[in-house]
Amino acid sequence: MTSVLVDTNVLIDVFGPETHFKEWSSETILKLRPAAKFILTPIVWAELASMAPTEDALAFMLARFEFVREPLPFVAAYQAGRAHAAYRNAGGLRERTLPDFLIGAHASVRSHRLLTRDAARYRTYFPHLEIISPETHPLSS
């Protein structure tokens, strides 16, 4: 069974308002579910907090995914900080802050695949990370 860290944007697509990514995110999770162990990082948990009035409500909302909760490894935090510094030194804007780098580094350090619809930055700063995105896994017509 493979492990797949699910990025915040995919879960927002599934539980949030209609967007053109909602179908891709929902269908991809359904396709992966039989053969994947879904990983939840504290960073994604924090980013999803605004979607539920209580922590119990958030846990209930996500229960169907049977997430394995993993703490953020310190080595991943360090790698995220280094990647974020490189991003800023290359002229990256503050609008993309540290959480994406923490998510990418966590997936990379633990050898998880990453399910995201925002693959470009992850590819740049974590080139060995296996990414599942609309570009790599388009929906069949």
N, C-alpha and C positions, 0 to 999 in steps of 0.2 A: 504494500500500500504506500503510495506516495504522500508526502506532506505538502500542503499548499497553504501559504500564509495569504489571507484574504485582505486586500487593501480596503481602506475606508471608503473610497469612491465607489467600489462595487456594491458595498452594503447600502450606501446611500441611494444608489440606483435602484436596488431591490425594494427598499422600504420607503423611499422618498417619492416625490411627485414624478409624473410622467416626463421622461426625457428620451432622446433617441438612443441612449445606452441601456435603458431599462430592460429591453428584451434580450440584448446580448448578455448582460450581467446575470439575469435570472436563468436563461437557458444554459449558460456556461456552468453555473453552479450546479444545476440539475445534472448536466452531463458528467461533471467531475465527481459528484458525490459518491457514487458506488465504489470508486477506486481510490478515493482521496481521504486523507485525514486533514480536516480544516484546522488551521492554527490561528489563534487570536492573540495578538500582542497587546500589552497595556496601552500602547500609543493609539491603536485603533479604537480600543475601548474608550479612551478619553475623548477621541474625536467624535464618537457616536453619542456621547452623553447628552448632547442637546436634542437628540431624537426621542428621548423618553423622559417622563416626569420624575422617575425614580430609578435607582440602580436595579431594583427588582424587576421593574417593567422592562428595562433594557435586557436583562438576563432572559426574561420570558420571551421577548421579541426574537432573540438570537438562539433560543433553545433548540429549535428544529435543525440547526446546522451541526449540533453536537461538537462544538468547538473544543479543541484542546487549548487551554490557556497556558501560555508560556511567558515567563518573565523575560525581560530584556537582558541578554548577556552583556556583561561589562565590555567585553571585546567588541561587541557590536556597537555599543554606545561610543566607544573610541573611534571606530571606523566611520561611524556616522558623522561625528564631529570633524574628522579629517576631510571627509567627502564634502561636507557643508562648507568648510573653510575653502576648499578648492573651488567650489561653486561660486562663493562670494568673491574670491580672488579673480575669477574669470569674468566678473561683472554681473553675476546673478543677482536678481532683485530680492528684497526682503519678503516679498509676497509669497515666496515658496520657502518656508522656514524649515527648521530642523525635523519635524515629524516625518516627512517623506524619507529623509535620509536615515532616520532611526528604523523605519519600517524596512527599507531596502537592505540595510546592514544586518538587521535581525534575520531576514530571510537568507541572506548570503552566508552569514556565519553558521547558521544551523542547517544549511543545504536544503532549504525549503524552496519549492517553486513559488513564484509570486503571481497571484491573480490580481490584475490591475487593468484599468483602461487608460492609464497615464504612464506608458512604458518608456518614453524618450529619456527622461532624467535618470531613471533606474538603469537603463542600458549604458548611459554615459558614465555613471559613477560606480556601477557594480556590473562590469562587463561579463562576468562569469555567471551571473544570476539567470536562472531559467525563468522566463517571463511568459505568462499566459495573458494575452491582450487581444483586443479586436483585430489587430494587425496580424498576430501569429495564429489566432484561432477564430477566424470569421465564422459566422453562422452559415450553415448550408441553406441554400434557397429552397 
